[in-house]
């Protein structure tokens, strides 16, 4: 029996809850007491740290970085509107023409606890492949939080631009190390694989073998190499095809693979692949990941791979 059939979970939960509550109507006035305008409070930023980059979509257009910054009351909601201003800090290396803010003056309405500001990059004004830092200051007078972390937005952002491969698509041959698995890793995490160039496309070796051997419990006894089509515009196709033969309890089983993905080379760094695929019994419409997504935490295998 395959390993998946050996995974049995038994959960027995018993909970006894005893609640005792003494009601004291002398506290009623305190419970419904409205906050006083004189009650102390501070304002501070939330969602104010970021390190990321402007990416590219499948046809090469920039994907602007967008973020919602919160200004929140630390204390009780007030009975009057509260206003604060946001200013560009001169220490920023991101100039004011590289981004937009929905406002530089926020108002937290009476009875509310926060207000928001929308941020977006203007990537056409940003330098190529260079990190720039944005620092914004919060000013609410005496009600500005004394915490340095709460008074400043600190964003570090890079405009990532494609770098041509020196020798064309054949430069995608090599050893690909897993950077991020799309499965949850509880039962199976993606593994490294390798590629070679055959003159027209990539031959991938080792993809999906750790899953079938370690999780599914069937060692590979034949096959293991597949054809992978890559194009100059960053697309990857793994057409439906035989991938390997395994053995279980003396019997051999054939499997197929199908998938797709993208590749990119940015700012002179090592190329990156994002692959999604599934492993199938011949003729089946739903693969192993799709059938057992509850175990894997995903309806497909794959992940983000970096060329070593």
C-alpha positions in Angstrom: 0.0 0.0 0.0 1.3 3.4 -0.9 2.5 5.8 1.8 -0.5 8.1 1.3 -2.8 5.2 2.4 -0.7 4.8 5.5 -1.3 8.3 6.8 -4.1 8.1 9.4 -5.1 10.9 11.6 -7.1 10.4 14.8 -8.2 13.5 16.7 -10.2 13.2 19.9 -11.1 16.4 21.6 -13.0 16.9 24.8 -13.6 20.3 26.2 -15.4 21.2 29.4 -16.0 24.9 29.9 -17.3 26.3 33.1 -18.1 30.0 33.2 -19.0 32.0 36.2 -19.9 35.6 35.9 -20.9 38.0 38.6 -22.7 41.1 37.4 -22.1 44.3 39.2 -24.5 47.0 38.0 -22.3 49.6 39.7 -19.8 49.3 36.8 -22.4 49.9 34.1 -21.6 53.6 33.8 -17.9 52.7 33.2 -18.8 50.3 30.5 -20.8 52.8 28.5 -18.7 55.9 29.3 -17.8 57.8 26.2 -14.1 58.7 25.8 -13.2 62.2 26.8 -11.6 64.5 24.3 -8.9 65.1 26.9 -8.0 61.4 27.2 -4.3 60.9 26.2 -3.5 59.3 22.9 -0.7 59.0 20.3 -0.8 58.6 16.5 1.6 56.2 14.7 2.2 54.5 11.4 1.3 50.9 10.8 2.2 48.8 7.7 5.2 51.1 7.4 8.1 48.7 6.6 8.8 47.2 3.2 11.6 45.7 1.1 10.5 44.7 -2.4 10.9 45.4 -6.0 8.9 46.5 -9.0 8.4 43.3 -11.0 7.4 42.5 -14.6 4.3 40.9 -16.0 4.3 38.2 -18.6 4.7 40.7 -21.5 7.3 42.8 -19.7 5.3 45.6 -18.3 6.2 46.9 -14.8 4.0 45.8 -11.9 3.9 48.8 -9.7 4.4 48.4 -6.0 1.2 49.4 -4.2 0.7 49.6 -0.4 -1.8 51.0 2.1 -0.2 52.8 5.0 -2.3 53.2 8.2 -2.2 56.0 10.7 -3.6 54.6 13.9 -4.6 56.0 17.3 -2.8 54.4 20.3 -5.5 55.0 22.9 -9.3 55.5 23.0 -11.2 56.9 20.0 -11.7 60.6 20.3 -14.8 62.7 20.2 -13.4 65.0 17.6 -11.7 64.6 14.3 -7.9 64.2 14.4 -5.6 65.4 11.7 -2.0 64.5 10.9 0.4 65.3 8.1 2.8 63.1 6.2 6.0 64.6 4.8 8.9 63.4 2.6 12.1 63.0 4.6 15.2 64.6 2.9 17.2 61.5 3.7 15.2 59.5 1.1 17.0 58.3 -2.0 13.5 57.8 -3.7 12.6 61.3 -5.0 9.1 62.6 -4.9 8.6 62.0 -8.7 9.1 58.2 -8.2 6.0 57.6 -6.1 2.5 58.9 -5.4 0.5 59.2 -2.1 -3.2 59.5 -2.1 -2.9 62.3 0.5 -0.3 64.0 2.7 -2.9 65.0 5.3 -5.0 62.3 7.0 -8.1 62.8 9.2 -9.2 60.2 11.7 -12.9 60.8 12.2 -14.4 61.1 15.6 -15.1 57.7 17.1 -12.7 56.0 14.7 -9.3 54.5 15.3 -7.4 54.8 12.0 -7.1 56.4 8.6 -5.2 55.2 5.5 -2.9 56.5 2.8 -2.4 54.7 -0.6 1.2 54.5 -1.9 2.3 53.5 -5.4 5.6 53.6 -7.3 6.1 55.4 -10.6 8.6 53.0 -12.0 9.3 54.8 -15.2 11.1 57.5 -13.0 13.1 55.0 -11.0 16.7 53.9 -11.8 17.2 50.5 -13.3 18.3 47.7 -10.9 19.1 50.0 -8.0 17.5 50.0 -4.6 16.1 53.3 -3.4 14.7 54.2 0.0 11.7 56.2 0.9 11.3 57.7 4.3 8.1 59.5 5.3 7.6 61.4 8.5 4.4 61.5 10.6 3.5 64.8 12.3 0.7 65.0 14.8 2.2 67.6 17.1 2.3 66.6 20.7 0.3 63.5 19.9 2.9 62.0 17.7 4.1 58.7 19.1 7.5 58.9 20.9 8.5 55.6 19.1 10.9 56.2 16.2 9.5 53.1 14.5 6.0 54.5 14.6 6.8 57.9 13.2 8.4 56.9 10.0 7.7 54.9 6.9 10.8 53.0 5.6 10.4 51.5 2.2 13.3 50.0 0.2 12.3 49.3 -3.4 14.2 48.2 -6.5 13.1 48.5 -10.2 14.0 45.0 -11.5 14.8 45.0 -15.2 15.3 42.0 -17.4 18.9 41.1 -18.4 19.5 39.3 -21.7 21.1 35.9 -21.5 24.6 36.1 -22.9 24.3 32.9 -25.0 20.5 32.8 -25.4 18.2 30.2 -24.0 21.0 27.6 -23.7 22.1 29.6 -20.6 19.1 28.1 -18.8 20.9 24.7 -18.7 22.4 23.8 -15.3 21.5 22.9 -11.7 18.3 24.6 -10.4 18.1 24.9 -6.6 14.7 25.2 -4.8 14.1 28.6 -3.3 10.4 28.3 -2.4 8.2 25.2 -2.6 4.5 25.7 -3.5 3.6 22.7 -1.3 3.4 23.1 2.4 6.4 20.9 3.2 4.5 18.8 5.8 4.5 15.7 3.6 6.5 16.9 0.6 8.7 19.8 -0.2 10.0 20.4 -3.7 13.6 19.4 -4.5 16.4 20.5 -6.8 16.6 19.4 -10.4 18.9 19.9 -13.4 18.6 20.8 -17.1 20.6 20.3 -20.3 20.2 22.0 -23.6 19.5 19.8 -26.6 19.7 22.5 -29.3 16.0 23.3 -29.3 14.8 23.1 -25.7 15.6 21.9 -22.2 15.8 18.4 -21.0 14.9 18.4 -17.3 16.1 15.6 -14.9 15.0 14.9 -11.4 11.8 16.9 -11.4 9.1 15.2 -9.2 11.3 12.3 -8.2 11.6 13.1 -4.5 7.8 13.2 -4.2 7.2 9.9 -5.9 10.0 8.1 -4.0 9.7 9.6 -0.5 6.1 10.6 -0.2 4.3 8.2 -2.6 6.7 5.4 -1.6 7.7 4.2 -5.1 11.3 4.2 -6.2 12.0 5.3 -9.8 13.4 2.4 -11.8 13.3 3.9 -15.3 12.9 7.3 -17.1 13.2 10.6 -15.2 14.0 12.9 -18.1 11.4 15.2 -19.7 11.2 17.8 -22.4 10.7 21.4 -21.3 10.0 24.1 -23.9 11.3 27.6 -23.1 10.8 30.8 -25.1 12.5 34.2 -25.3 9.5 35.9 -23.8 9.9 34.0 -20.5 7.3 31.2 -21.0 7.9 27.6 -20.0 5.7 24.6 -21.1 5.9 21.1 -19.9 3.7 19.2 -22.4 1.9 16.1 -21.2 4.4 13.2 -21.5 5.8 10.1 -19.8 8.2 11.0 -16.9 9.2 7.7 -15.2 8.4 4.2 -14.2 8.3 3.2 -10.5 8.1 -0.1 -8.6 5.7 -1.0 -5.8 5.2 -4.4 -4.3 6.9 -6.0 -7.3 4.8 -4.2 -9.9 5.8 -1.4 -12.2 3.8 1.8 -12.6 4.2 4.4 -15.3 3.5 8.1 -14.6 3.1 11.3 -16.7 3.8 14.9 -16.1 2.3 18.2 -17.4 3.0 21.8 -16.3 3.9 25.3 -17.2 5.8 28.3 -15.8 7.9 31.3 -16.4 11.6 32.2 -16.3 13.2 35.5 -15.8 16.7 37.0 -15.5 16.8 40.3 -13.7 19.5 42.8 -13.1 22.4 40.4 -14.0 21.4 38.0 -11.2 21.0 34.2 -11.6 17.9 33.3 -13.7 14.8 32.2 -11.8 12.1 29.7 -12.8 8.5 29.4 -11.4 7.1 26.0 -12.2 3.7 24.5 -11.6 3.1 20.8 -12.6 1.4 17.6 -11.6 2.1 13.9 -11.9 -0.5 11.7 -13.4 -1.4 8.1 -14.0 -1.6 7.6 -17.8 -5.0 8.8 -19.0 -6.1 10.4 -15.8 -7.4 14.0 -15.9 -6.5 14.8 -12.3 -3.0 14.4 -11.0 -1.6 13.4 -7.6 -1.3 16.9 -6.3 -4.9 17.7 -7.4 -6.2 14.5 -5.8 -4.4 15.0 -2.5 -4.3 18.8 -2.2 -5.3 18.5 1.4 -2.0 16.9 2.3 0.2 19.1 0.1 -1.6 22.4 0.7 -1.6 23.0 -3.0 -3.3 21.6 -6.1 0.0 21.5 -7.9 3.7 20.7 -7.3 6.5 23.0 -8.1 8.0 26.2 -6.8 10.6 28.9 -7.4 14.0 27.7 -8.5 17.2 29.6 -8.9 19.9 28.6 -11.4 23.1 27.7 -9.4 
